[in-house]
Amino acid sequence: MTAASVIEALRPRFGDRIATSHAIRDQHSRDMSRLPPCLPDAVVWPETEAEVQDILRQCHAAGVPVIPYGAGSSMEGHTIPVRNGITVNTSRMNRIREIAAEDLLAVVEPGVTRLQLNTDLRATGLTFPIDPGADASLGGMASTRGSGTMAVRYGTMRENVLALRVVLPDGRVIRTGSRARKSSTGYDLTHLIVGSEGTLGIITELTVRLHPVPEAVSAAICAFPSVRAAVEAVIETVQSGIPVARVEFLDQVAIANVNSHSGLTLPVAPTLLFEFHGSPAWVDEQARTVQDITESHQASAFRWSSEADERRVLWQARHDLYWATRAMRPGAAIYTGDICVPISRLADAIESARDDIDASSLPGQIIGHVGDGNFHTAYLFDPDNPEEVAEAERLAHRLAERALAAGGTVSGEHGIGAGKLGLMREEHGDAVDVMKAVKAALDPRGIMNPGKMGDAG
């Protein structure tokens, strides 16, 4: 059988929910990464777990690739169908099945987005705090082990997914985990699937952890005379045990972009944004303690506020930074770096990355969720200029090599996808062979998102 025969076999069940038009296929041929697009043979929108089973059974029998697709906001080519095949768009599987406020959990389908869930939670006093910036789907966030700005306080998707339902490549359904907060039974299949990037199956249901909405929230911002001063202030804050909810770093180039794009007037200097959660007295104490720490590292213009509108402006500007960066060089592509290092090595890593950009012919910036040692570089390059492509690749590889030398990882949250496949062996060595054995056991025909993690060299 071929992809065409699978498409025809699926048509009676899916009707206009299976598309082969060039426009729809082109829309699903790319993500937010720098990687070149590749067209799927078709796109299908299932609405039930049973329909996902049908798709996978047909594709498994025919050996046709299957590419799970959420919101298309991934950064390393996760959803690009590099070997064509059938893209399975789960956006119509967007029902919130249960909110169990007493147990601090919710049961959702994979197409439910972060903002959708939090809208439904408004009356409960609970929130789902994992915030990768984009309004990503929870299925996609689990698949890439997403995190974002509040991971320093609330953890990543790894810590916030309790259970899953997953359709395996041959159409079987398994349930992993439970509603209990801990278990010591069996292999931890939940956390095998979380972060597997669609290479082992398709998630059809998630049970996620919820958190109380804090009684009080305040945000603070301050500028520093140097990158090192800013990062050393973060290190001291973390090592002091202050439970900040968010601490974001933006270098001077990023701040200039934010000002230009969002109409702000922040000092153009390395900058930290903090957010504190808790009781009013506790939030006040945290902010004042952090102010003392930052001022000991020569911070200036420290200001903090508990006003929701002020906080919203700051964090919206931070979330819009991707578009602000693109405006820095219209028509250019963005080559992103995404490393995470031990907190003690963070200052050296960011300072070296900034030095590399300053010495390069390419413009770039650095931002980061630095409270947990994770930061991102962005190099702007002309994808049609081979010299600029090579320079962006060189910068990104130097960044990755330094992360590994420091005992860190080549991806703190964006994942591997197709973009970082060549770095898997450098980071994991012979453990890659174990990962490939797991992939072969669950997906012997290699249909699940081929050309990605299961095909690391």
GIFEN-V985182 format. One record per pair of residues at least 12 apart in sequence whose C-alpha atoms are under 7 Angstrom apart, sorted by the first residue. I is the first residue (numbers start at 0). J is the second residue. D is the distance in Angstrom with one decimal. If there is no record, write none. Layout:
i=I j=J d=D
i=I j=J d=D
This chain:
i=0 j=61 d=4.9
i=1 j=61 d=6.3
i=1 j=63 d=6.9
i=2 j=40 d=6.8
i=2 j=63 d=5.9
i=2 j=84 d=6.4
i=5 j=57 d=6.3
i=5 j=58 d=6.7
i=16 j=43 d=5.7
i=16 j=44 d=5.3
i=17 j=41 d=6.8
i=17 j=42 d=5.6
i=17 j=43 d=4.2
i=17 j=44 d=6.5
i=18 j=41 d=5.6
i=18 j=42 d=5.2
i=18 j=43 d=6.4
i=19 j=40 d=6.6
i=19 j=41 d=4.7
i=19 j=42 d=6.6
i=24 j=38 d=5.7
i=24 j=39 d=5.9
i=24 j=41 d=6.4
i=24 j=42 d=6.6
i=25 j=38 d=5.9
i=28 j=79 d=5.4
i=28 j=80 d=6.5
i=29 j=79 d=5.4
i=30 j=71 d=5.2
i=30 j=72 d=5.9
i=30 j=73 d=5.9
i=30 j=74 d=6.7
i=30 j=76 d=6.1
i=30 j=78 d=6.7
i=30 j=79 d=6.8
i=31 j=72 d=5.7
i=31 j=73 d=5.9
i=31 j=74 d=5.2
i=32 j=74 d=4.5
i=32 j=75 d=5.3
i=32 j=76 d=5.8
i=33 j=332 d=6.1
i=33 j=333 d=6.0
i=33 j=334 d=5.9
i=34 j=76 d=6.3
i=36 j=79 d=6.5
i=37 j=79 d=6.1
i=37 j=80 d=5.8
i=37 j=81 d=5.8
i=37 j=83 d=7.0
i=38 j=80 d=6.5
i=38 j=83 d=6.0
i=39 j=80 d=5.7
i=39 j=83 d=4.4
i=39 j=84 d=5.2
i=39 j=85 d=5.9
i=39 j=86 d=6.3
i=40 j=83 d=5.8
i=40 j=84 d=5.2
i=40 j=85 d=5.8
i=41 j=84 d=6.9
i=41 j=85 d=5.1
i=41 j=86 d=6.3
i=42 j=85 d=5.8
i=42 j=86 d=4.7
i=42 j=87 d=6.0
i=42 j=88 d=6.9
i=43 j=86 d=6.3
i=43 j=87 d=5.2
i=43 j=88 d=6.1
i=44 j=87 d=6.1
i=44 j=88 d=5.0
i=44 j=89 d=6.1
i=44 j=91 d=6.6
i=45 j=89 d=6.4
i=45 j=91 d=6.8
i=46 j=91 d=5.5
i=46 j=92 d=5.0
i=47 j=92 d=6.6
i=48 j=203 d=6.0
i=52 j=166 d=6.4
i=52 j=170 d=4.6
i=53 j=170 d=6.9
i=55 j=168 d=5.7
i=55 j=169 d=6.1
i=55 j=170 d=5.3
i=56 j=169 d=5.3
i=56 j=170 d=5.0
i=59 j=168 d=6.4
i=59 j=169 d=5.6
i=59 j=446 d=6.8
i=62 j=444 d=6.3
i=62 j=446 d=6.2
i=63 j=84 d=5.7
i=63 j=446 d=6.0
i=64 j=83 d=6.8
i=64 j=84 d=4.5
i=64 j=85 d=6.2
i=64 j=446 d=4.2
i=64 j=447 d=6.0
i=64 j=448 d=6.5
i=64 j=449 d=6.7
i=65 j=84 d=5.8
i=65 j=85 d=5.0
i=65 j=86 d=5.8
i=65 j=87 d=6.9
i=65 j=446 d=5.8
i=65 j=447 d=5.2
i=65 j=448 d=5.7
i=66 j=78 d=6.3
i=66 j=80 d=6.3
i=66 j=85 d=6.2
i=66 j=86 d=4.6
i=66 j=87 d=5.9
i=66 j=447 d=6.4
i=66 j=448 d=4.8
i=67 j=86 d=5.9
i=67 j=87 d=4.9
i=67 j=88 d=6.3
i=67 j=197 d=5.9
i=67 j=201 d=6.6
i=68 j=86 d=6.5
i=68 j=87 d=5.7
i=68 j=88 d=4.7
i=68 j=89 d=6.3
i=69 j=88 d=6.0
i=69 j=89 d=5.8
i=69 j=90 d=6.1
i=69 j=110 d=6.4
i=69 j=136 d=5.7
i=69 j=138 d=6.8
i=69 j=139 d=5.3
i=70 j=135 d=5.6
i=70 j=136 d=5.8
i=72 j=133 d=6.9
i=72 j=135 d=6.6
i=74 j=413 d=6.0
i=75 j=413 d=6.7
i=75 j=414 d=6.8
i=75 j=415 d=6.2
i=75 j=416 d=5.0
i=75 j=417 d=6.1
i=75 j=418 d=4.9
i=76 j=416 d=5.2
i=76 j=417 d=5.3
i=76 j=418 d=6.1
i=77 j=196 d=6.8
i=77 j=416 d=4.2
i=77 j=417 d=6.3
i=81 j=450 d=6.4
i=82 j=449 d=6.9
i=89 j=109 d=6.5
i=89 j=110 d=5.3
i=90 j=110 d=4.3
i=91 j=110 d=6.3
i=92 j=108 d=5.6
i=92 j=109 d=6.2
i=92 j=110 d=5.0
i=93 j=108 d=5.4
i=93 j=109 d=6.5
i=93 j=110 d=4.4
i=93 j=111 d=4.4
i=94 j=107 d=6.1
i=94 j=108 d=5.5
i=94 j=111 d=6.5
i=95 j=107 d=4.4
i=95 j=108 d=6.3
i=100 j=123 d=6.8
i=103 j=208 d=6.0
i=103 j=209 d=4.9
i=103 j=210 d=6.5
i=104 j=206 d=6.7
i=104 j=207 d=5.5
i=104 j=208 d=4.6
i=104 j=209 d=5.0
i=105 j=206 d=5.6
i=105 j=207 d=5.4
i=105 j=208 d=6.7
i=105 j=209 d=7.0
i=106 j=204 d=7.0
i=106 j=205 d=5.7
i=106 j=206 d=4.4
i=106 j=207 d=6.5
i=107 j=204 d=5.7
i=107 j=205 d=5.4
i=107 j=206 d=6.5
i=108 j=203 d=5.8
i=108 j=204 d=4.5
i=108 j=205 d=6.3
i=109 j=136 d=6.5
i=109 j=137 d=5.6
i=109 j=138 d=4.0
i=109 j=202 d=6.4
i=109 j=203 d=5.6
i=109 j=204 d=5.8
i=109 j=205 d=6.8
i=110 j=136 d=5.3
i=110 j=137 d=6.5
i=110 j=138 d=6.2
i=111 j=136 d=5.5
i=111 j=137 d=5.9
i=112 j=134 d=6.1
i=112 j=135 d=5.6
i=112 j=136 d=4.1
i=112 j=137 d=5.6
i=113 j=134 d=5.9
i=113 j=135 d=6.3
i=113 j=136 d=6.4
i=113 j=137 d=6.5
i=114 j=134 d=6.3
i=124 j=211 d=5.9
i=124 j=212 d=5.5
i=125 j=209 d=6.2
i=125 j=210 d=5.4
i=125 j=211 d=4.3
i=125 j=212 d=5.1
i=126 j=209 d=5.7
i=126 j=210 d=5.3
i=126 j=211 d=6.1
i=126 j=212 d=5.8
i=127 j=209 d=5.2
i=127 j=210 d=6.3
i=128 j=149 d=6.8
i=129 j=146 d=5.8
i=129 j=147 d=6.5
i=129 j=149 d=6.3
i=129 j=150 d=6.8
i=129 j=155 d=6.7
i=130 j=146 d=6.3
i=130 j=147 d=5.0
i=130 j=148 d=6.0
i=130 j=149 d=6.5
i=131 j=145 d=6.6
i=131 j=146 d=5.5
i=131 j=147 d=3.9
i=131 j=148 d=6.5
i=132 j=147 d=6.7
i=132 j=318 d=5.3
i=138 j=202 d=6.3
i=140 j=156 d=6.9
i=141 j=156 d=5.7
i=141 j=193 d=5.1
i=141 j=194 d=6.3
i=142 j=192 d=6.9
i=142 j=193 d=5.1
i=142 j=194 d=4.7
i=142 j=195 d=5.6
i=142 j=196 d=4.5
i=142 j=197 d=6.1
i=143 j=193 d=6.9
i=143 j=194 d=4.5
i=143 j=195 d=6.7
i=143 j=196 d=5.2
i=143 j=413 d=6.9
i=143 j=414 d=5.7
i=144 j=156 d=5.3
i=144 j=157 d=6.1
i=144 j=193 d=5.7
i=144 j=194 d=4.4
i=144 j=412 d=6.7
i=145 j=412 d=5.4
i=145 j=413 d=6.9
i=146 j=412 d=6.1
i=148 j=245 d=5.8
i=148 j=368 d=5.7
i=149 j=244 d=5.6
i=149 j=245 d=5.0
i=151 j=244 d=6.3
i=151 j=245 d=6.4
i=151 j=370 d=5.6
i=151 j=371 d=5.5
i=152 j=242 d=6.4
i=152 j=243 d=6.4
i=152 j=244 d=4.8
i=157 j=190 d=6.5
i=157 j=193 d=6.4
i=159 j=207 d=5.6
i=159 j=208 d=4.9
i=160 j=205 d=6.9
i=160 j=206 d=6.0
i=160 j=207 d=4.5
i=160 j=208 d=6.2
i=161 j=176 d=6.0
i=161 j=177 d=6.2
i=161 j=178 d=6.3
i=161 j=206 d=5.5
i=161 j=207 d=5.6
i=161 j=208 d=6.7
i=162 j=175 d=5.4
i=162 j=176 d=4.2
i=162 j=177 d=5.1
i=162 j=178 d=6.8
i=162 j=189 d=6.1
i=162 j=205 d=5.9
i=162 j=206 d=5.0
i=163 j=175 d=5.2
i=163 j=176 d=6.6
i=163 j=189 d=6.4
i=163 j=202 d=6.9
i=163 j=204 d=5.5
i=163 j=205 d=4.6
i=163 j=206 d=6.2
i=164 j=202 d=6.0
i=164 j=203 d=5.5
i=164 j=204 d=4.9
i=164 j=205 d=6.6
i=165 j=200 d=6.2
i=165 j=201 d=5.5
i=165 j=202 d=4.4
i=165 j=203 d=5.6
i=166 j=200 d=5.5
i=166 j=201 d=5.2
i=166 j=202 d=6.4
i=166 j=203 d=7.0
i=167 j=199 d=6.7
i=167 j=200 d=4.5
i=167 j=201 d=6.7
i=168 j=199 d=7.0
i=168 j=200 d=5.6
i=168 j=442 d=5.9
i=168 j=447 d=6.6
i=175 j=188 d=5.9
i=175 j=189 d=5.2
i=176 j=189 d=5.8
i=197 j=447 d=6.5
i=197 j=448 d=6.0
i=198 j=447 d=4.7
i=198 j=448 d=5.1
i=198 j=452 d=6.9
i=198 j=453 d=6.5
i=199 j=438 d=6.4
i=199 j=441 d=6.4
i=199 j=442 d=6.4
i=199 j=447 d=6.2
i=200 j=447 d=6.6
i=213 j=276 d=5.6
i=213 j=277 d=5.3
i=214 j=277 d=5.7
i=214 j=278 d=5.3
i=215 j=276 d=5.9
i=215 j=277 d=5.4
i=215 j=278 d=5.4
i=215 j=279 d=5.3
i=215 j=282 d=6.8
i=216 j=275 d=5.6
i=216 j=276 d=4.8
i=216 j=277 d=6.7
i=216 j=282 d=6.9
i=216 j=305 d=5.9
i=217 j=274 d=5.7
i=217 j=275 d=5.3
i=217 j=276 d=6.9
i=217 j=282 d=6.8
i=217 j=303 d=6.8
i=217 j=304 d=5.4
i=217 j=305 d=4.1
i=218 j=273 d=5.5
i=218 j=274 d=4.3
i=218 j=275 d=6.3
i=218 j=303 d=5.4
i=218 j=304 d=5.5
i=218 j=305 d=6.4
i=218 j=310 d=6.0
i=219 j=272 d=5.8
i=219 j=273 d=5.0
i=219 j=274 d=6.3
i=219 j=301 d=7.0
i=219 j=302 d=5.5
i=219 j=303 d=3.9
i=219 j=304 d=6.4
i=220 j=271 d=5.7
i=220 j=272 d=4.6
i=220 j=273 d=6.3
i=220 j=301 d=5.7
i=220 j=302 d=5.7
i=220 j=303 d=6.4
i=221 j=270 d=5.7
i=221 j=271 d=5.6
i=221 j=272 d=6.9
i=221 j=298 d=6.1
i=221 j=299 d=5.9
i=221 j=300 d=5.4
i=221 j=301 d=4.3
i=221 j=302 d=6.6
i=222 j=266 d=6.9
i=222 j=268 d=5.9
i=222 j=269 d=5.8
i=222 j=270 d=4.4
i=222 j=271 d=6.6
i=222 j=298 d=5.5
i=222 j=299 d=5.3
i=222 j=300 d=6.3
i=223 j=268 d=6.2
i=223 j=269 d=5.4
i=223 j=270 d=6.1
i=223 j=297 d=6.3
i=223 j=298 d=4.7
i=223 j=299 d=6.3
i=224 j=268 d=6.7
i=224 j=269 d=6.9
i=224 j=297 d=7.0
i=225 j=269 d=6.1
i=226 j=250 d=6.9
i=226 j=269 d=5.6
i=226 j=350 d=6.4
i=227 j=346 d=5.6
i=227 j=350 d=6.5
i=228 j=296 d=5.6
i=229 j=269 d=6.7
i=229 j=270 d=6.8
i=229 j=271 d=6.8
i=230 j=346 d=5.4
i=231 j=346 d=6.5
i=232 j=292 d=6.3
i=232 j=293 d=5.4
i=232 j=296 d=6.1
i=233 j=370 d=6.5
i=234 j=342 d=6.4
i=236 j=289 d=6.7
i=236 j=292 d=7.0
i=237 j=370 d=6.6
i=241 j=285 d=6.9
i=243 j=274 d=6.2
i=243 j=275 d=5.2
i=244 j=274 d=5.4
i=244 j=275 d=5.3
i=244 j=276 d=6.1
i=245 j=273 d=5.4
i=245 j=274 d=4.9
i=246 j=271 d=6.6
i=246 j=272 d=5.5
i=246 j=273 d=4.5
i=246 j=274 d=6.6
i=246 j=368 d=6.1
i=246 j=369 d=6.3
i=246 j=370 d=5.6
i=247 j=271 d=5.5
i=247 j=272 d=5.0
i=247 j=273 d=6.5
i=247 j=367 d=5.6
i=247 j=368 d=4.9
i=247 j=369 d=5.9
i=248 j=270 d=5.8
i=248 j=271 d=4.7
i=248 j=272 d=6.6
i=248 j=366 d=5.3
i=248 j=367 d=5.1
i=248 j=368 d=6.6
i=248 j=369 d=6.3
i=249 j=269 d=5.9
i=249 j=270 d=5.3
i=249 j=271 d=6.5
i=249 j=365 d=6.2
i=249 j=366 d=4.5
i=249 j=367 d=6.8
i=250 j=268 d=6.5
i=250 j=269 d=4.2
i=250 j=270 d=6.2
i=250 j=364 d=6.6
i=250 j=365 d=5.6
i=250 j=366 d=6.3
i=251 j=267 d=5.2
i=251 j=268 d=4.3
i=251 j=269 d=4.8
i=252 j=364 d=5.6
i=253 j=364 d=5.7
i=253 j=365 d=6.8
i=254 j=267 d=5.7
i=254 j=268 d=7.0
i=255 j=267 d=5.8
i=256 j=323 d=5.5
i=256 j=324 d=6.3
i=256 j=327 d=6.7
i=257 j=316 d=6.3
i=257 j=320 d=6.4
i=257 j=323 d=6.1
i=260 j=323 d=5.2
i=261 j=316 d=5.9
i=328 j=379 d=7.0
i=331 j=379 d=5.8
i=331 j=380 d=5.3
i=331 j=381 d=5.0
i=332 j=379 d=5.6
i=332 j=380 d=5.5
i=332 j=381 d=6.2
i=332 j=382 d=6.3
i=333 j=377 d=6.0
i=333 j=378 d=5.6
i=333 j=379 d=4.8
i=333 j=380 d=6.5
i=334 j=377 d=5.7
i=334 j=378 d=5.1
i=334 j=379 d=6.4
i=334 j=391 d=6.5
i=335 j=375 d=6.7
i=335 j=376 d=5.5
i=335 j=377 d=4.6
i=335 j=378 d=6.4
i=336 j=375 d=5.1
i=336 j=376 d=4.7
i=336 j=377 d=6.4
i=336 j=395 d=5.9
i=337 j=374 d=5.9
i=337 j=375 d=4.5
i=337 j=376 d=6.7
i=337 j=409 d=6.5
i=337 j=410 d=5.0
i=337 j=411 d=5.8
i=337 j=413 d=6.6
i=338 j=373 d=5.8
i=338 j=374 d=5.9
i=338 j=375 d=6.6
i=338 j=399 d=6.8
i=338 j=402 d=6.3
i=338 j=408 d=5.8
i=338 j=409 d=4.8
i=338 j=410 d=4.7
i=338 j=411 d=5.2
i=339 j=372 d=5.2
i=339 j=373 d=4.1
i=339 j=374 d=6.4
i=339 j=402 d=6.8
i=339 j=407 d=5.6
i=339 j=408 d=5.4
i=339 j=409 d=6.9
i=339 j=410 d=6.4
i=339 j=411 d=4.9
i=340 j=372 d=5.2
i=340 j=373 d=6.6
i=340 j=402 d=6.0
i=340 j=405 d=6.5
i=340 j=406 d=6.5
i=340 j=407 d=4.2
i=340 j=408 d=6.5
i=341 j=372 d=5.9
i=341 j=406 d=6.9
i=341 j=407 d=6.3
i=342 j=371 d=6.8
i=342 j=372 d=5.1
i=344 j=405 d=6.6
i=345 j=372 d=6.0
i=352 j=398 d=6.6
i=361 j=378 d=6.5
i=361 j=379 d=6.3
i=361 j=380 d=6.6
i=362 j=378 d=6.1
i=362 j=379 d=5.8
i=363 j=377 d=5.3
i=363 j=378 d=4.4
i=363 j=379 d=6.0
i=364 j=376 d=5.8
i=364 j=377 d=5.4
i=364 j=378 d=7.0
i=365 j=377 d=6.5
i=373 j=411 d=5.8
i=378 j=391 d=6.2
i=403 j=426 d=6.6
i=408 j=426 d=6.9
i=415 j=452 d=6.8
i=416 j=451 d=5.3
i=416 j=452 d=6.5
i=417 j=450 d=6.5
i=417 j=451 d=5.1
i=420 j=451 d=6.6
i=420 j=452 d=6.4
i=420 j=455 d=5.6
i=421 j=455 d=6.8
i=421 j=456 d=6.9
i=423 j=455 d=6.4
i=424 j=456 d=6.7
i=435 j=453 d=5.5
i=438 j=453 d=5.8
